[in-house]
Amino acid sequence: MADRFLRRAGAAEIVRKLCARAILEFGLVEKGDRILIAVSGGKDSSTLAWALSTLKKSLQFAYTLEALHISSDFCACCKKRELKNRLDEWGIPFTDLPVPIIGRLKPGKKMNCYWCSTQRRTELLRHAVEGNFNKIALGHHLDDIIETFFMNLCAKGTISAMPMLLRYRKYPVSLIRPLGLLEERQIISCADELEILKAACTCPYGLNSKRRDIRGKIAAFTGNSGAVKRRIFRALSEGGLVTDSIIEEVEDGGSRI
C-alpha cells in the first residue's frame, strides 16, 4: 500500500514520506533533539533542511533545527544570501563559518578530498558541542551510502558503509542521515518541484574523484535500477552496516576532536 502511494505521489511528498520513514525506522530524531543541519546550499542539504522543517508539523514530537554552512578558503561562489533567505523561509536559523582548509595544510602537503572532509567534520562537531546540539544532520542519500560501501570495498578492502545513525562515544553528538532511503534522482525531482535554488559551488578539487568512478560502475551493473539499489541497501542493513553505530573519535589530520 505504502509503495503504491509513493508511485502516485509528487516528488516533494515522496521525500517527506521516505524521510519520515527513515527517522522512525532508524530512530534518527527524538523528542527534544537539538539538530544542526550541515548545509552547502546544494540540492541535498537544501532538500534535507526543507524536509526536516516541514516534518516538524506531522511528527509526534518536538525538536529544534539550526543550520551551519562552512565557507572554505578555496571557493567563494556559494550564494550564501540566497541560502540564508531560503532557510529563513523555513524557520531555520543560519550560521556561516569561515574555515581556512587550505591554510591548515602542513608544508609539502597537497589539497585533497579527505583533508577537506576531515576539516569540515571537525568544525561541525566543534560547533555542535559548543552550541549544545546533540545531532548533526547530513544530506547523504541512498546512492551515497551504496557508493561509499563499494569505494571502501574496492579501494580499501574493508566492509563498511555510511550508517544512518552514528554515535560518538566520547562526545555528546550523533550524526544522522535522514535522506538515506532516497535516491539522488528523487531528491533532484523534489528540488525541481519546490524550485529550491541551487546555491552551492562546484569544488575544483573533486572533478576526478574516485566517487565519480565508482558511481559509473554501480550504474552499469545495476542498470541504475532503484529496486536493485534498495536490495543492496537492505543487505547492508541486515548486515548491520547502516544501522546504529558507535565511533571512538574523529581524526583531524593529526589532531583529534
Secondary structure, 3 states (H helix, E strand, C coil): CHHHHHHHCCHHHHHHHHHHHHHHHHCCCCCCCEEEEECCCCHHHHHHHHHHHHHCCCCCCCCEEEEEEEECCCCCCCCHHHHHHHHHHCCCCEEEEECCCCCCCCCCCCCCHHHHHHHHHHHHHHHHHHCCCCEEECCCCHHHHHHHHHHHHHHHCCCCCCCCEEEECCCCCEEECCCCCCCHHHHHHHHHHCCCCCCCCCCCCCCCCHHHHHHHHHHHHHCCCHHHHHHHHHHHHHCCCCCCEEECCCEECCEEC
